[in-house]
Amino acid sequence: MSTTVIDQIHRHASVRDYTDAPISRETVESIISAGQRAATSSNMQAFAVIAVIDPETKSAVAHLCGDQRHIVAAPVFLAWCADLSKLDRAGELRGLPRHHEYVENFLVAAVDAVLAAQNATLAAESLGLGTCYIGGIRNDPLGIVDLLHLPKLMFPITGMTLGWPRKPGTRRPRLPIEGVLHWDHYEAARVDTALLKYDQEMAATGIYNHRQVPAPGRSGQMEEYSWLEHSARRIAQPARAGLREALHEQGFMLE
Ligand SMILES: Cc1cc2nc3c(=O)[nH]c(=O)nc-3n(C[C@H](O)[C@H](O)[C@H](O)COP(=O)(O)O)c2cc1C
């Protein structure tokens, strides 16, 4: 990988503010084609992407994704889907049994979808476009299935807005490398140090508006709301509890 690619990767920031300028179909195709070049399990390419450009459909998508304004503002919304339906067809065409019930097959398809999505993100950013992933696509996955006419064995994994940035996104620092990289074996102590260091670094950015919150275990004391509190609150919430049923409905039995 050339240093220019690495530099571009380090400049990444999600963009949520877009101009009205359209994106040509050729540009969208070249971005998706770059997405397709990502590695894919056994070359099965078990994903599909729906590019939503019709404003009414895009508004309906935005509503299903929790009324996120940047979906309406962006000229293109990409719905990245796990797609075992084309492998089902391959099995049918070749007269072989099809096993879609395994967790493994769902994971294969979901991983294929996100690898392609991330390649597409880098391609888009290289053209000066901005993107923002939209996990809100899993708020009401069966609503998305209906709206985008997804057949059985297709499931929306992540959405993505695509547009010309009006304003660049805020570049968020990442964990120190000790928080994610371990040599030869996992070392929990390194992670703890990294989390505390990162919490302070994020507090200093002002991204969380320097809010104060009660310090856990120290009655009456306040401390700055930062990444630890933010992430802890996130994981304290139920997370899209109906997903298993929605997956079953789409034919992913997860056995
Ligand atoms: C799978 C996934 C789902 C996401 N869902 C949303 C979303 O629904 N809405 C949103 O505004 N940002 C969403 N994001 C963007 C993250 O908030 C963002 O990547 C993260 O805060 C780090 O910021 P950065 O991308 O600017 O570095 C999502 C990111 C990922 C990877």
The ligand as an SDF file (V2000), in Angstrom:
LIG
                    3D

 31 33  0  0  0  0  0  0  0  0999 V2000
  -21.7300   -0.0680   10.9660 C   0  0  0  0  0  0  0  0  0  0  0  0
  -21.7950    1.4110   11.3090 C   0  0  0  0  0  0  0  0  0  0  0  0
  -23.0250    1.9970   11.5340 C   0  0  0  0  0  0  0  0  0  0  0  0
  -23.1240    3.3640   11.7670 C   0  0  0  0  0  0  0  0  0  0  0  0
  -24.3540    3.9420   11.9010 N   0  0  0  0  0  0  0  0  0  0  0  0
  -24.4810    5.2910   11.9470 C   0  0  0  0  0  0  0  0  0  0  0  0
  -25.7710    5.8970   11.9010 C   0  0  0  0  0  0  0  0  0  0  0  0
  -26.8230    5.2320   11.8500 O   0  0  0  0  0  0  0  0  0  0  0  0
  -25.8140    7.2510   11.8890 N   0  0  0  0  0  0  0  0  0  0  0  0
  -24.6920    8.0330   11.9070 C   0  0  0  0  0  0  0  0  0  0  0  0
  -24.8170    9.2520   11.8550 O   0  0  0  0  0  0  0  0  0  0  0  0
  -23.4440    7.4700   11.9690 N   0  0  0  0  0  0  0  0  0  0  0  0
  -23.3150    6.1200   11.9710 C   0  0  0  0  0  0  0  0  0  0  0  0
  -22.0690    5.5420   11.9500 N   0  0  0  0  0  0  0  0  0  0  0  0
  -20.8550    6.3770   11.9500 C   0  0  0  0  0  0  0  0  0  0  0  0
  -20.1070    6.2830   13.2630 C   0  0  0  0  0  0  0  0  0  0  0  0
  -20.7850    7.0320   14.2390 O   0  0  0  0  0  0  0  0  0  0  0  0
  -18.6830    6.8220   13.0420 C   0  0  0  0  0  0  0  0  0  0  0  0
  -18.0220    6.0090   12.1030 O   0  0  0  0  0  0  0  0  0  0  0  0
  -17.8890    6.8470   14.3460 C   0  0  0  0  0  0  0  0  0  0  0  0
  -18.4460    7.7560   15.2660 O   0  0  0  0  0  0  0  0  0  0  0  0
  -16.4430    7.2410   14.1000 C   0  0  0  0  0  0  0  0  0  0  0  0
  -16.4040    8.4840   13.4540 O   0  0  0  0  0  0  0  0  0  0  0  0
  -15.6730    8.6770   12.0400 P   0  0  0  0  0  0  0  0  0  0  0  0
  -16.2510    7.6960   11.0660 O   0  0  0  0  0  0  0  0  0  0  0  0
  -15.9890   10.1010   11.6480 O   0  0  0  0  0  0  0  0  0  0  0  0
  -14.2370    8.4490   12.2710 O   0  0  0  0  0  0  0  0  0  0  0  0
  -21.9430    4.1660   11.8070 C   0  0  0  0  0  0  0  0  0  0  0  0
  -20.7020    3.5510   11.6040 C   0  0  0  0  0  0  0  0  0  0  0  0
  -20.6260    2.1930   11.3560 C   0  0  0  0  0  0  0  0  0  0  0  0
  -19.2800    1.5670   11.0880 C   0  0  0  0  0  0  0  0  0  0  0  0
  1  2  1  0
  2  3  1  0
  2 30  2  0
  3  4  2  0
  4  5  1  0
  4 28  1  0
  5  6  2  0
  6  7  1  0
  6 13  1  0
  7  8  2  0
  7  9  1  0
  9 10  1  0
 10 11  2  0
 10 12  1  0
 12 13  2  0
 13 14  1  0
 14 15  1  0
 14 28  1  0
 15 16  1  0
 16 17  1  0
 16 18  1  0
 18 19  1  0
 18 20  1  0
 20 21  1  0
 20 22  1  0
 22 23  1  0
 23 24  1  0
 24 25  2  0
 24 26  1  0
 24 27  1  0
 28 29  2  0
 29 30  1  0
 30 31  1  0
M  END
$$$$
